Amino acid sequence: MCNTQSTILVVDDSTLSRKKVCLGLQDSYNIIQAKNGKEALELIPKHKPQFVFCDLLMPEMDGFEFLSHVSKQFPHIPCTIITADIQKETHDECKRLGAVSILKKPAKKEKLLEAIDLMTKAYSK
């Protein structure tokens, strides 16, 4: 479902990874970007994103710490992790910290849209 009013925050230290996510979604959503969790937390109050896609391994504040902060400070904002780490322990920790879903890098447009649908359903209860 396309909603040009919704804003998505994409958090990744890799410019290329952020661009790949943005290319898949920019026609349907407003996209804002951050290069680490610290920068992302500063952008949330100003831009009020409805959804977040976040990497795990980043400088200054990684995805685990970012998830922990979002769960406490902005519990109404659903997050999906996009990572190359496929270990079950990593996925379990992301879920424990509040991630709605975990996608494998590089995430295709269909998977991004499925994740948005999951985040919407998870937070519309």
ChimeraX commands (.cxc) that place a marker at each C-alpha (Angstrom):
marker #1 position 0.00,0.00,0.00 radius 0.5
marker #1 position 1.52,3.31,-1.09 radius 0.5
marker #1 position 1.29,6.26,1.21 radius 0.5
marker #1 position 3.19,9.34,0.09 radius 0.5
marker #1 position 2.65,10.85,3.54 radius 0.5
marker #1 position 4.62,8.17,5.40 radius 0.5
marker #1 position 8.26,8.80,6.27 radius 0.5
marker #1 position 10.90,6.09,6.52 radius 0.5
marker #1 position 14.20,6.52,8.34 radius 0.5
marker #1 position 17.06,4.50,6.80 radius 0.5
marker #1 position 20.04,4.04,9.14 radius 0.5
marker #1 position 23.28,2.59,7.75 radius 0.5
marker #1 position 26.90,3.74,7.71 radius 0.5
marker #1 position 27.20,2.56,4.10 radius 0.5
marker #1 position 26.05,5.21,1.63 radius 0.5
marker #1 position 25.59,2.49,-1.00 radius 0.5
marker #1 position 23.37,0.41,1.30 radius 0.5
marker #1 position 21.23,3.44,2.15 radius 0.5
marker #1 position 20.87,4.29,-1.54 radius 0.5
marker #1 position 19.73,0.74,-2.36 radius 0.5
marker #1 position 16.97,0.93,0.24 radius 0.5
marker #1 position 15.97,4.42,-0.86 radius 0.5
marker #1 position 15.78,3.43,-4.53 radius 0.5
marker #1 position 13.28,0.74,-3.68 radius 0.5
marker #1 position 11.02,3.03,-1.67 radius 0.5
marker #1 position 11.50,6.66,-2.72 radius 0.5
marker #1 position 8.58,6.67,-5.18 radius 0.5
marker #1 position 6.09,5.81,-2.43 radius 0.5
marker #1 position 7.58,7.20,0.79 radius 0.5
marker #1 position 9.45,10.21,2.11 radius 0.5
marker #1 position 12.93,8.97,3.00 radius 0.5
marker #1 position 15.34,10.41,5.54 radius 0.5
marker #1 position 18.80,8.97,6.13 radius 0.5
marker #1 position 21.27,8.64,8.99 radius 0.5
marker #1 position 24.76,7.15,9.00 radius 0.5
marker #1 position 24.58,5.76,12.55 radius 0.5
marker #1 position 22.21,5.25,15.45 radius 0.5
marker #1 position 23.25,8.45,17.22 radius 0.5
marker #1 position 22.41,10.60,14.20 radius 0.5
marker #1 position 19.15,8.67,13.70 radius 0.5
marker #1 position 18.00,9.35,17.27 radius 0.5
marker #1 position 18.56,13.06,16.67 radius 0.5
marker #1 position 16.46,12.97,13.47 radius 0.5
marker #1 position 13.44,11.11,14.91 radius 0.5
marker #1 position 11.90,13.99,16.90 radius 0.5
marker #1 position 12.24,16.39,13.96 radius 0.5
marker #1 position 11.04,14.11,11.12 radius 0.5
marker #1 position 8.73,11.73,13.03 radius 0.5
marker #1 position 9.21,8.66,10.80 radius 0.5
marker #1 position 6.53,5.99,10.72 radius 0.5
marker #1 position 9.05,3.21,9.96 radius 0.5
marker #1 position 12.78,2.54,10.44 radius 0.5
marker #1 position 15.16,0.30,8.50 radius 0.5
marker #1 position 18.46,-0.07,10.36 radius 0.5
marker #1 position 21.80,-1.81,9.89 radius 0.5
marker #1 position 23.53,-3.43,12.87 radius 0.5
marker #1 position 27.23,-2.71,12.49 radius 0.5
marker #1 position 27.80,1.06,12.54 radius 0.5
marker #1 position 30.21,3.45,14.27 radius 0.5
marker #1 position 29.24,5.66,17.24 radius 0.5
marker #1 position 26.01,3.77,17.94 radius 0.5
marker #1 position 25.31,0.36,16.46 radius 0.5
marker #1 position 21.93,-1.09,15.56 radius 0.5
marker #1 position 21.56,-3.01,18.83 radius 0.5
marker #1 position 21.99,0.11,20.95 radius 0.5
marker #1 position 19.77,2.10,18.56 radius 0.5
marker #1 position 16.99,-0.51,18.84 radius 0.5
marker #1 position 17.21,-0.38,22.60 radius 0.5
marker #1 position 16.84,3.41,22.62 radius 0.5
marker #1 position 13.96,3.41,20.12 radius 0.5
marker #1 position 12.08,0.77,22.12 radius 0.5
marker #1 position 12.28,2.98,25.22 radius 0.5
marker #1 position 12.05,6.51,23.79 radius 0.5
marker #1 position 9.86,5.96,20.71 radius 0.5
marker #1 position 7.95,2.70,21.30 radius 0.5
marker #1 position 5.38,3.66,18.64 radius 0.5
marker #1 position 7.99,3.49,15.81 radius 0.5
marker #1 position 8.50,0.00,14.37 radius 0.5
marker #1 position 11.98,-1.05,13.24 radius 0.5
marker #1 position 13.24,-3.61,10.77 radius 0.5
marker #1 position 16.90,-4.63,10.77 radius 0.5
marker #1 position 18.74,-5.09,7.48 radius 0.5
marker #1 position 21.97,-7.02,8.01 radius 0.5
marker #1 position 24.42,-9.43,6.43 radius 0.5
marker #1 position 24.58,-11.29,9.77 radius 0.5
marker #1 position 22.48,-14.42,9.46 radius 0.5
marker #1 position 23.24,-15.94,12.87 radius 0.5
marker #1 position 20.20,-17.06,14.84 radius 0.5
marker #1 position 21.60,-15.47,18.03 radius 0.5
marker #1 position 21.83,-12.10,16.29 radius 0.5
marker #1 position 18.27,-12.36,15.01 radius 0.5
marker #1 position 17.02,-13.41,18.44 radius 0.5
marker #1 position 18.75,-10.43,20.06 radius 0.5
marker #1 position 17.22,-8.05,17.50 radius 0.5
marker #1 position 13.74,-9.44,18.22 radius 0.5
marker #1 position 14.35,-9.17,21.98 radius 0.5
marker #1 position 15.28,-5.51,21.52 radius 0.5
marker #1 position 12.09,-4.81,19.59 radius 0.5
marker #1 position 12.77,-5.39,15.89 radius 0.5
marker #1 position 9.62,-6.36,14.00 radius 0.5
marker #1 position 11.61,-8.23,11.34 radius 0.5
marker #1 position 15.11,-8.87,10.06 radius 0.5
marker #1 position 16.05,-8.75,6.37 radius 0.5
marker #1 position 19.20,-10.05,4.74 radius 0.5
marker #1 position 21.40,-7.54,2.91 radius 0.5
marker #1 position 20.94,-6.51,0.21 radius 0.5
marker #1 position 17.16,-6.30,0.70 radius 0.5
marker #1 position 15.07,-6.34,-2.45 radius 0.5
marker #1 position 12.16,-3.95,-2.94 radius 0.5
marker #1 position 9.59,-6.74,-2.44 radius 0.5
marker #1 position 11.14,-7.67,0.91 radius 0.5
marker #1 position 11.22,-4.01,1.99 radius 0.5
marker #1 position 7.53,-3.64,1.14 radius 0.5
marker #1 position 6.71,-6.88,3.00 radius 0.5
marker #1 position 8.59,-5.52,6.03 radius 0.5
marker #1 position 6.59,-2.27,5.89 radius 0.5
marker #1 position 3.41,-4.33,5.82 radius 0.5
marker #1 position 4.61,-6.34,8.85 radius 0.5
marker #1 position 5.55,-3.19,10.74 radius 0.5
marker #1 position 2.18,-1.65,9.95 radius 0.5
marker #1 position 0.32,-4.74,11.20 radius 0.5
marker #1 position 2.50,-5.06,14.30 radius 0.5
marker #1 position 1.77,-1.51,15.39 radius 0.5
marker #1 position -1.86,-1.20,14.35 radius 0.5
marker #1 position -3.11,-3.55,17.07 radius 0.5
marker link #1:1,2 radius 0.2
marker link #1:2,3 radius 0.2
marker link #1:3,4 radius 0.2
marker link #1:4,5 radius 0.2
marker link #1:5,6 radius 0.2
marker link #1:6,7 radius 0.2
marker link #1:7,8 radius 0.2
marker link #1:8,9 radius 0.2
marker link #1:9,10 radius 0.2
marker link #1:10,11 radius 0.2
marker link #1:11,12 radius 0.2
marker link #1:12,13 radius 0.2
marker link #1:13,14 radius 0.2
marker link #1:14,15 radius 0.2
marker link #1:15,16 radius 0.2
marker link #1:16,17 radius 0.2
marker link #1:17,18 radius 0.2
marker link #1:18,19 radius 0.2
marker link #1:19,20 radius 0.2
marker link #1:20,21 radius 0.2
marker link #1:21,22 radius 0.2
marker link #1:22,23 radius 0.2
marker link #1:23,24 radius 0.2
marker link #1:24,25 radius 0.2
marker link #1:25,26 radius 0.2
marker link #1:26,27 radius 0.2
marker link #1:27,28 radius 0.2
marker link #1:28,29 radius 0.2
marker link #1:29,30 radius 0.2
marker link #1:30,31 radius 0.2
marker link #1:31,32 radius 0.2
marker link #1:32,33 radius 0.2
marker link #1:33,34 radius 0.2
marker link #1:34,35 radius 0.2
marker link #1:35,36 radius 0.2
marker link #1:36,37 radius 0.2
marker link #1:37,38 radius 0.2
marker link #1:38,39 radius 0.2
marker link #1:39,40 radius 0.2
marker link #1:40,41 radius 0.2
marker link #1:41,42 radius 0.2
marker link #1:42,43 radius 0.2
marker link #1:43,44 radius 0.2
marker link #1:44,45 radius 0.2
marker link #1:45,46 radius 0.2
marker link #1:46,47 radius 0.2
marker link #1:47,48 radius 0.2
marker link #1:48,49 radius 0.2
marker link #1:49,50 radius 0.2
marker link #1:50,51 radius 0.2
marker link #1:51,52 radius 0.2
marker link #1:52,53 radius 0.2
marker link #1:53,54 radius 0.2
marker link #1:54,55 radius 0.2
marker link #1:55,56 radius 0.2
marker link #1:56,57 radius 0.2
marker link #1:57,58 radius 0.2
marker link #1:58,59 radius 0.2
marker link #1:59,60 radius 0.2
marker link #1:60,61 radius 0.2
marker link #1:61,62 radius 0.2
marker link #1:62,63 radius 0.2
marker link #1:63,64 radius 0.2
marker link #1:64,65 radius 0.2
marker link #1:65,66 radius 0.2
marker link #1:66,67 radius 0.2
marker link #1:67,68 radius 0.2
marker link #1:68,69 radius 0.2
marker link #1:69,70 radius 0.2
marker link #1:70,71 radius 0.2
marker link #1:71,72 radius 0.2
marker link #1:72,73 radius 0.2
marker link #1:73,74 radius 0.2
marker link #1:74,75 radius 0.2
marker link #1:75,76 radius 0.2
marker link #1:76,77 radius 0.2
marker link #1:77,78 radius 0.2
marker link #1:78,79 radius 0.2
marker link #1:79,80 radius 0.2
marker link #1:80,81 radius 0.2
marker link #1:81,82 radius 0.2
marker link #1:82,83 radius 0.2
marker link #1:83,84 radius 0.2
marker link #1:84,85 radius 0.2
marker link #1:85,86 radius 0.2
marker link #1:86,87 radius 0.2
marker link #1:87,88 radius 0.2
marker link #1:88,89 radius 0.2
marker link #1:89,90 radius 0.2
marker link #1:90,91 radius 0.2
marker link #1:91,92 radius 0.2
marker link #1:92,93 radius 0.2
marker link #1:93,94 radius 0.2
marker link #1:94,95 radius 0.2
marker link #1:95,96 radius 0.2
marker link #1:96,97 radius 0.2
marker link #1:97,98 radius 0.2
marker link #1:98,99 radius 0.2
marker link #1:99,100 radius 0.2
marker link #1:100,101 radius 0.2
marker link #1:101,102 radius 0.2
marker link #1:102,103 radius 0.2
marker link #1:103,104 radius 0.2
marker link #1:104,105 radius 0.2
marker link #1:105,106 radius 0.2
marker link #1:106,107 radius 0.2
marker link #1:107,108 radius 0.2
marker link #1:108,109 radius 0.2
marker link #1:109,110 radius 0.2
marker link #1:110,111 radius 0.2
marker link #1:111,112 radius 0.2
marker link #1:112,113 radius 0.2
marker link #1:113,114 radius 0.2
marker link #1:114,115 radius 0.2
marker link #1:115,116 radius 0.2
marker link #1:116,117 radius 0.2
marker link #1:117,118 radius 0.2
marker link #1:118,119 radius 0.2
marker link #1:119,120 radius 0.2
marker link #1:120,121 radius 0.2
marker link #1:121,122 radius 0.2
marker link #1:122,123 radius 0.2
marker link #1:123,124 radius 0.2
marker link #1:124,125 radius 0.2
view
